[in-house]
Amino acid sequence: MGFAAPVAGLVGMGASAVGAGVSAIGAMETGTAQNQAMLYQAGVAQQQAAINLQQSTREIMGGGLEAYQKGLKIAQQVGMQRVGFGAGNIAGATPQRVVAGTIQQGQLAQQVIAGNAMNRAYRLQVAAASDEAQANLYKFEGAQAQTAGDIGATASILGGVGSVGTKAMQFGQSFPSFGSSFFNASA
């Protein structure tokens, strides 16, 4: 029968064992790499959330400042109206209504400016909450990828053990006189 066939059988068992080990390492590394990629994506999403929250605060502050500036312009306009009415010696209900209307329009404009700023801020806060949720999802996906890699590694090892065991049994049946009784299935 020769010596090459038993050696080839032993090499086949060894190759199956090594292949299982390499496959297991590959599965673990894949899981780790996917986990790291998801953690990176989570970090990016968290940074975007922080940027959106900062921008939200700036929108509120900017809207408040713009509303304040509008109030100053209206106050200046009301003052000019009063001076104009006084210089023209105009009195009565009409000038008072004009001034009251200007004040009312100014207050409404301030409210619109502030409301628009609050709406922009709210949209940014919602975007920040969405970014945080996405970051958590990325972290979860990364953990799942890591677990899948570990499970894949375990499956590779178990498959390799099964393959080596089957080859050992076949080897023992094919070459009962070669080696110890370990390879002999009938022992």
C-alpha positions in Angstrom: 0.0 0.0 0.0 2.9 2.3 0.6 3.6 5.1 3.0 2.2 8.0 0.9 -1.4 7.2 1.5 -1.2 7.2 5.3 0.8 10.4 5.3 -1.7 12.1 3.0 -4.4 11.1 5.4 -2.5 12.6 8.3 -1.8 15.7 6.3 -5.5 16.0 5.4 -6.5 15.8 9.1 -3.8 18.4 9.9 -5.0 20.7 7.1 -8.6 20.4 8.3 -7.5 21.4 11.8 -5.4 24.3 10.6 -8.2 25.4 8.2 -10.7 25.4 11.1 -8.4 27.5 13.2 -7.8 30.0 10.4 -11.5 30.2 9.7 -12.2 30.8 13.4 -9.6 33.6 13.5 -11.1 35.1 10.3 -14.6 35.0 11.8 -13.4 36.7 15.0 -11.4 39.3 13.1 -14.4 40.1 10.8 -16.7 40.5 13.9 -14.1 42.8 15.5 -13.6 44.9 12.4 -17.4 45.3 11.9 -17.8 46.2 15.5 -15.0 48.9 15.2 -16.6 50.3 12.1 -20.0 50.5 13.8 -18.4 52.2 16.9 -16.8 54.7 14.5 -20.2 55.4 12.9 -21.7 55.8 16.4 -19.0 58.4 17.2 -19.8 60.3 14.1 -23.5 60.3 14.8 -22.8 61.4 18.4 -20.7 64.3 17.1 -23.4 65.3 14.7 -25.9 65.3 17.6 -23.6 67.6 19.6 -23.3 69.9 16.7 -27.0 70.0 16.2 -27.5 70.8 19.9 -25.0 73.6 19.7 -26.6 75.0 16.6 -30.0 74.8 18.4 -28.7 77.0 21.2 -27.3 79.4 18.6 -30.6 79.6 16.8 -32.4 80.4 20.1 -29.8 83.1 21.0 -29.8 84.5 17.5 -33.6 84.6 17.4 -33.6 86.4 20.7 -31.1 88.9 19.5 -32.9 89.5 16.2 -36.2 90.0 18.1 -34.5 92.5 20.5 -33.1 94.4 17.5 -36.5 94.5 15.9 -37.9 95.9 19.2 -35.3 98.6 19.1 -36.2 99.5 15.5 -39.9 99.6 16.4 -39.2 101.8 19.5 -37.2 104.1 17.3 -40.1 104.2 14.7 -42.6 104.9 17.5 -40.5 107.7 18.8 -40.2 109.2 15.4 -44.0 109.0 15.0 -44.6 110.7 18.3 -42.1 113.4 17.5 -43.7 113.9 14.1 -47.2 114.1 15.6 -46.0 116.5 18.3 -44.2 118.7 15.8 -47.2 118.9 13.6 -49.3 119.7 16.7 -51.5 116.7 15.9 -53.4 115.3 18.8 -56.3 113.0 19.4 -57.2 109.4 18.9 -55.7 108.9 15.4 -52.1 109.5 16.3 -52.5 107.3 19.3 -54.0 104.5 17.2 -51.1 104.8 14.7 -48.6 104.5 17.5 -50.5 101.6 19.1 -50.7 99.9 15.7 -47.0 100.3 15.2 -46.3 98.9 18.6 -48.6 96.0 18.0 -47.0 95.2 14.7 -43.6 95.4 16.2 -44.5 93.0 19.0 -46.1 90.6 16.5 -42.9 90.8 14.4 -40.8 90.0 17.5 -43.0 87.0 18.3 -42.7 85.7 14.7 -38.9 86.1 14.8 -38.6 84.3 18.2 -41.1 81.6 17.1 -39.2 81.0 13.9 -35.9 80.7 15.8 -37.6 78.2 18.2 -38.9 76.2 15.3 -35.4 76.0 13.8 -34.0 75.1 17.2 -36.6 72.4 17.7 -35.8 70.8 14.3 -32.1 70.7 15.3 -33.0 69.2 18.7 -35.1 66.5 16.9 -32.2 65.9 14.5 -29.8 65.6 17.5 -32.2 63.0 19.2 -32.3 61.1 15.9 -28.5 61.2 15.7 -28.2 59.8 19.2 -30.7 57.1 18.4 -28.7 56.2 15.3 -25.5 56.1 17.4 -27.1 53.7 19.8 -28.2 51.6 16.8 -24.7 51.5 15.5 -23.4 50.4 18.8 -25.9 47.6 19.0 -25.1 46.5 15.4 -21.4 46.5 16.3 -22.1 44.3 19.4 -24.2 42.0 17.2 -21.4 41.8 14.6 -18.9 40.9 17.4 -21.2 38.2 18.7 -21.7 36.9 15.2 -18.0 36.7 14.7 -17.6 34.8 18.0 -20.3 32.4 17.0 -18.8 32.0 13.6 -15.4 31.2 15.2 -17.0 28.6 17.4 -18.8 27.1 14.5 -15.6 26.9 12.5 -13.8 25.2 15.4 -16.6 22.7 15.9 -16.8 22.0 12.2 -13.1 21.5 12.1 -13.2 19.1 15.1 -15.9 17.2 13.3 -14.0 17.0 10.1 -10.8 15.9 11.8 -12.7 13.3 13.8 -14.4 12.0 10.6 -11.0 11.9 8.8 -9.4 10.1 11.8 -12.1 7.5 11.8 -11.8 7.0 8.0 -8.0 6.9 8.4 -8.3 4.2 11.1 -10.6 2.2 9.0 -8.4 2.5 5.9 -5.2 1.8 7.7 -5.9 -0.4 10.7 -2.3 -1.6 11.0 -0.9 1.9 10.8 -0.4 3.7 14.1 -2.1 3.2 17.4 -5.6 2.0 18.1 -6.6 5.6 18.5 -7.4 5.7 14.8 -9.0 2.3 14.7 -12.8 2.7 14.8 -13.4 -0.9 15.8 -11.2 -0.6 18.9 
